[in-house]
Amino acid sequence: MNRNAGRIGLKRKKMKRRKNRIWYAAGFLLPGLAGVSLFYLLPFAEVVRRSFLQSASGRFVGVENYRQVFANQAFWRAVKNTAVFVGAGVPVLLLLSLAAALLLRKAVGSRKLLSALLVPMAVPAAVMVLLLQLLTDRSGLWNGLWKLQIDYMNTVWAVVIVLLAFWWKNTGYMAVLWLTGLASVPRELEEAAAVDGAGKWARLVCITLPQLSGSFFTILMLSILQSFKSYREIWMAAGNYPQENIYLLQHLLQNWYLKMEFDRMAALTVLLALLLLVFCFLLQRRLERE
C-alpha cells in the first residue's frame, strides 16, 4: 500500500510539473499568437470570406471572382512580368550576395566594406527614384553622355533598370545574412579538407555550401519578399501604368483598389497567398530530403 501510494504521489507530482511547464510555455507563446491572430490570421480570414462575395451587395457569388481574375488579360501580363522579375532578380541576388559574403569573410577591413554595401538599404525610396530619373530620363546623365533623347523607363530597358536597382539595394543586406550562416560553418572542416589537398572550389562546393542549407531557405524567402517590395520604387518612378514589361501584380492590385473592385482584389490576394504557401512547403520538403 505504501509503495502504491508513493507511486501515485510521484505520478501526481510529474503531472503537476508537466502542467506547470505547459502553462509556463503558454505564457510566452500566447501573447505572440494573439498578436498574429489579431493582425494577420483574422484579417486574412476576412479576405478569404470576401473573395466569395460581391463587393457592392455582399451577395455570395461562389468562385465567380476567381473566374474573373483568370479571365482578365492584365492579370496574365502581370503574372508573366512578375515571374520574370522574380525569376531573374532573386537568383542573381543570391549569387551576388553570396559572392560578396565570401569575399568579406576573408577581406581585411571587411567592416568598412560591409558598411559600404549596406548604404543602399538606408537610401530612402524617393531618393532612389530621383537617382534613377537622374540617370535614365530624357535629359539625364546617360543621354547627356551619349547625346541621346531616350526615355529608358518607357522602353524594353525598363526591366533591366529596375533589376539593377533591385540588386544594388538588396545585395548588402543579403550578404549580411549569408555572413551569419558562414559564421556557423566549422573552420576545422575546411582546414582539414585543405590539408587533404582539396582546392578552394572543392571546399566551397562540398563543405561550405551544404552547411548553408538552413540559411538558404531564410535568405531565399526574404529575397522573394524584397522583390515584391520593389514595387514601391517602380510605382514612384513609372506610375500606375508603367511600361508593359514592368507592369506587375502589385500594379494590378493598386488599380483594382482605385476602381474599388475589392472582390477581385480579395480573390487575387488569396491566390498569391496559396502560391507562396505551396512554394514554401515544397522548398522546405526538398531541403529536408537533401
C-alpha positions as CSV (number, residue, x, y, z in Angstrom):
1,M,0.0,0.0,0.0
2,N,2.8,2.4,0.9
3,R,4.6,1.6,-2.4
4,N,1.4,2.2,-4.4
5,A,0.7,5.4,-2.6
6,G,4.3,6.6,-3.2
7,R,4.0,5.8,-6.9
8,I,0.6,7.6,-7.2
9,G,2.1,10.6,-5.4
10,L,5.2,10.6,-7.7
11,K,2.9,10.4,-10.8
12,R,0.9,13.3,-9.5
13,K,4.0,15.4,-9.0
14,K,5.2,14.6,-12.5
15,M,1.8,15.6,-13.9
16,K,1.8,18.8,-11.9
17,R,5.3,19.7,-13.2
18,R,4.2,18.9,-16.7
19,K,1.2,21.2,-16.4
20,N,3.3,23.9,-14.9
21,R,5.7,23.7,-17.9
22,I,2.8,23.8,-20.3
23,W,1.4,26.9,-18.6
24,Y,4.9,28.4,-18.4
25,A,5.4,27.9,-22.2
26,A,1.9,29.2,-22.9
27,G,2.7,32.4,-21.1
28,F,5.4,33.1,-23.6
29,L,3.5,31.8,-26.7
30,L,0.0,33.2,-26.2
31,P,0.9,37.0,-26.5
32,G,2.6,36.4,-29.8
33,L,-0.1,34.1,-31.0
34,A,-2.8,36.6,-30.0
35,G,-1.0,39.4,-31.9
36,V,-0.5,37.2,-35.0
37,S,-4.2,36.1,-34.9
38,L,-5.5,39.7,-34.4
39,F,-3.3,41.4,-37.0
40,Y,-2.8,38.6,-39.6
41,L,-4.9,35.5,-39.3
42,L,-8.3,37.1,-38.7
43,P,-7.8,39.8,-41.4
44,F,-6.8,37.2,-43.9
45,A,-9.8,35.0,-42.9
46,E,-12.0,38.1,-43.7
47,V,-10.2,38.4,-47.1
48,V,-10.9,34.8,-47.9
49,R,-14.6,35.4,-47.0
50,R,-14.8,38.5,-49.2
51,S,-13.3,36.6,-52.1
52,F,-16.6,34.7,-52.4
53,L,-18.8,37.7,-52.1
54,Q,-19.8,40.6,-54.4
55,S,-18.2,43.8,-53.0
56,A,-21.2,46.1,-53.8
57,S,-24.0,44.0,-52.5
58,G,-22.3,41.4,-50.3
59,R,-24.1,38.6,-52.2
60,F,-22.4,35.2,-52.2
61,V,-21.1,34.5,-55.8
62,G,-19.0,31.4,-55.2
63,V,-15.9,31.3,-57.4
64,E,-17.1,34.0,-59.8
65,N,-14.5,36.4,-58.5
66,Y,-11.7,33.9,-59.2
67,R,-13.1,33.3,-62.7
68,Q,-13.0,37.0,-63.4
69,V,-9.4,37.2,-62.2
70,F,-8.3,34.4,-64.6
71,A,-10.3,35.9,-67.5
72,N,-8.5,39.2,-67.1
73,Q,-5.8,39.8,-69.7
74,A,-4.0,42.3,-67.5
75,F,-3.7,39.6,-64.9
76,W,-1.8,37.2,-67.2
77,R,0.5,40.0,-68.3
78,A,1.2,41.0,-64.7
79,V,1.8,37.3,-63.8
80,K,4.3,36.9,-66.6
81,N,6.2,40.2,-65.8
82,T,6.2,39.3,-62.0
83,A,7.6,35.8,-62.8
84,V,10.3,37.3,-65.0
85,F,11.2,39.9,-62.4
86,V,11.4,37.4,-59.5
87,G,12.9,34.6,-61.6
88,A,15.7,36.8,-62.9
89,G,16.2,39.0,-59.9
90,V,16.2,36.6,-57.0
91,P,18.8,34.0,-58.3
92,V,21.2,36.8,-59.3
93,L,20.7,38.5,-56.0
94,L,21.5,35.2,-54.1
95,L,24.7,34.7,-56.2
96,L,25.9,38.4,-55.8
97,S,25.2,38.5,-52.1
98,L,26.9,35.1,-51.5
99,A,30.0,36.1,-53.5
100,A,30.1,39.4,-51.5
101,A,29.8,37.4,-48.2
102,L,32.6,35.1,-49.2
103,L,34.9,38.0,-50.1
104,L,34.0,39.9,-46.9
105,R,34.7,36.8,-44.9
106,K,38.4,36.8,-45.8
107,A,38.9,40.5,-46.7
108,V,40.9,42.8,-44.5
109,G,38.9,45.7,-43.2
110,S,35.7,43.9,-44.1
111,R,33.6,46.0,-41.7
112,K,34.2,49.1,-43.8
113,L,33.3,47.2,-47.0
114,L,30.2,45.8,-45.3
115,S,29.1,49.3,-44.2
116,A,29.5,50.4,-47.8
117,L,27.3,47.6,-49.1
118,L,24.6,48.4,-46.5
119,V,24.4,52.1,-47.6
120,P,21.8,51.3,-50.3
121,M,19.5,49.9,-47.7
122,A,19.5,53.2,-45.9
123,V,18.7,55.2,-49.0
124,P,15.0,56.3,-49.0
125,A,12.8,55.2,-51.8
126,A,12.2,58.7,-53.0
127,V,16.0,59.4,-53.2
128,M,16.5,56.2,-55.1
129,V,13.8,57.2,-57.6
130,L,15.4,60.6,-58.1
131,L,18.7,58.8,-58.8
132,L,17.0,56.6,-61.4
133,Q,15.4,59.6,-63.1
134,L,18.8,61.4,-63.0
135,L,20.4,58.6,-64.9
136,T,17.6,57.4,-67.2
137,D,15.5,60.5,-68.0
138,R,15.5,62.0,-71.5
139,S,17.7,64.8,-70.1
140,G,19.5,62.5,-67.7
141,L,23.2,61.8,-67.4
142,W,23.2,58.7,-69.7
143,N,21.5,60.5,-72.5
144,G,23.7,63.5,-72.0
145,L,26.8,61.3,-72.2
146,W,25.8,59.7,-75.5
147,K,23.8,62.7,-76.8
148,L,20.6,60.8,-77.0
149,Q,16.9,61.6,-76.2
150,I,15.6,58.2,-74.9
151,D,13.1,57.8,-72.0
152,Y,14.5,54.4,-70.9
153,M,11.7,53.8,-68.4
154,N,9.3,53.6,-71.3
155,T,11.4,51.1,-73.4
156,V,12.3,47.4,-73.0
157,W,15.3,48.6,-71.0
158,A,12.9,49.4,-68.1
159,V,13.2,45.7,-66.9
160,V,17.0,45.9,-66.8
161,I,16.9,49.2,-64.9
162,V,14.6,48.0,-62.2
163,L,16.5,44.8,-61.8
164,L,19.8,46.7,-61.4
165,A,18.2,48.9,-58.8
166,F,16.9,45.8,-57.0
167,W,20.3,44.2,-56.9
168,W,22.0,47.4,-55.9
169,K,19.7,48.0,-53.0
170,N,19.5,44.4,-51.5
171,T,22.9,42.8,-52.1
172,G,24.4,44.2,-48.9
173,Y,21.5,43.1,-46.7
174,M,21.6,39.6,-48.1
175,A,25.4,39.5,-47.7
176,V,25.0,40.1,-44.0
177,L,22.6,37.1,-43.8
178,W,25.0,34.9,-45.7
179,L,27.8,36.0,-43.3
180,T,25.7,34.9,-40.4
181,G,25.3,31.5,-41.9
182,L,29.0,31.3,-42.8
183,A,29.9,32.1,-39.2
184,S,28.3,28.8,-38.2
185,V,30.4,26.7,-40.6
186,P,33.1,24.9,-38.6
187,R,36.5,26.2,-39.8
188,E,38.0,22.8,-38.8
189,L,36.3,21.1,-41.7
190,E,37.6,23.5,-44.2
191,E,41.1,23.4,-42.8
192,A,41.1,19.6,-42.7
193,A,39.9,19.5,-46.3
194,A,42.7,21.9,-47.3
195,V,45.3,19.7,-45.6
196,D,43.9,16.7,-47.5
197,G,44.5,18.6,-50.8
198,A,41.0,19.9,-51.6
199,G,41.1,23.2,-53.5
200,K,39.1,26.3,-52.8
201,W,36.3,25.4,-55.2
202,A,36.1,21.9,-53.9
203,R,35.9,23.2,-50.3
204,L,33.2,25.7,-51.2
205,V,31.0,23.2,-53.1
206,C,31.5,20.1,-50.9
207,I,31.8,21.7,-47.4
208,T,30.7,25.3,-47.2
209,L,27.6,25.4,-49.3
210,P,26.0,22.2,-47.9
211,Q,26.4,23.8,-44.4
212,L,24.3,26.8,-45.6
213,S,21.1,24.9,-46.5
214,G,19.3,26.3,-43.4
215,S,20.4,29.9,-44.2
216,F,19.5,29.4,-47.8
217,F,15.8,28.9,-47.1
218,T,15.5,32.0,-45.0
219,I,17.6,34.2,-47.4
220,L,15.6,32.9,-50.4
221,M,12.2,33.7,-48.8
222,L,13.4,37.2,-47.8
223,S,14.8,37.8,-51.3
224,I,11.4,37.0,-52.8
225,L,9.7,39.3,-50.3
226,Q,12.2,42.1,-51.1
227,S,11.4,41.6,-54.9
228,F,7.7,42.2,-54.2
229,K,8.6,45.3,-52.2
230,S,10.5,46.7,-55.2
231,Y,7.1,47.7,-56.5
232,R,7.3,50.9,-54.4
233,E,10.2,52.2,-56.3
234,I,8.8,51.1,-59.7
235,W,5.5,52.8,-58.9
236,M,7.1,56.0,-57.8
237,A,9.3,56.1,-61.0
238,A,6.7,55.0,-63.6
239,G,3.2,55.4,-62.0
240,N,0.1,53.2,-62.1
241,Y,0.5,52.3,-65.8
242,P,4.2,51.8,-66.4
243,Q,5.9,50.3,-69.5
244,E,4.2,47.0,-70.2
245,N,7.2,44.8,-69.3
246,I,7.3,46.2,-65.7
247,Y,3.5,46.0,-65.1
248,L,3.5,43.8,-62.0
249,L,0.8,42.1,-59.9
250,Q,1.1,44.9,-57.4
251,H,0.1,47.4,-60.2
252,L,-2.9,45.3,-60.9
253,L,-3.9,45.3,-57.2
254,Q,-3.4,49.0,-57.0
255,N,-5.5,49.7,-60.0
256,W,-8.3,47.5,-58.8
257,Y,-8.2,49.3,-55.4
258,L,-8.6,52.6,-57.1
259,K,-11.5,51.3,-59.1
260,M,-13.0,49.8,-55.8
261,E,-13.0,46.3,-57.2
262,F,-12.4,44.7,-53.8
263,D,-13.9,41.4,-54.6
264,R,-11.3,40.7,-57.3
265,M,-8.6,42.1,-55.1
266,A,-9.5,39.6,-52.4
267,A,-9.5,36.7,-54.8
268,L,-6.1,37.6,-56.2
269,T,-4.7,38.0,-52.7
270,V,-5.9,34.5,-51.7
271,L,-4.3,33.1,-54.9
272,L,-1.0,34.8,-54.1
273,A,-1.0,33.6,-50.5
274,L,-1.7,30.0,-51.6
275,L,1.0,30.1,-54.2
276,L,3.6,31.3,-51.6
277,L,2.4,28.7,-49.1
278,V,2.8,25.9,-51.6
279,F,6.2,27.2,-52.7
280,C,7.4,27.4,-49.1
281,F,6.1,23.9,-48.3
282,L,7.7,22.3,-51.4
283,L,11.0,24.1,-50.9
284,Q,11.2,23.1,-47.3
285,R,10.4,19.4,-48.1
286,R,13.2,19.5,-50.8
287,L,15.7,20.9,-48.3
288,E,14.8,18.3,-45.7
289,R,15.3,15.5,-48.1
290,E,18.7,16.8,-49.0
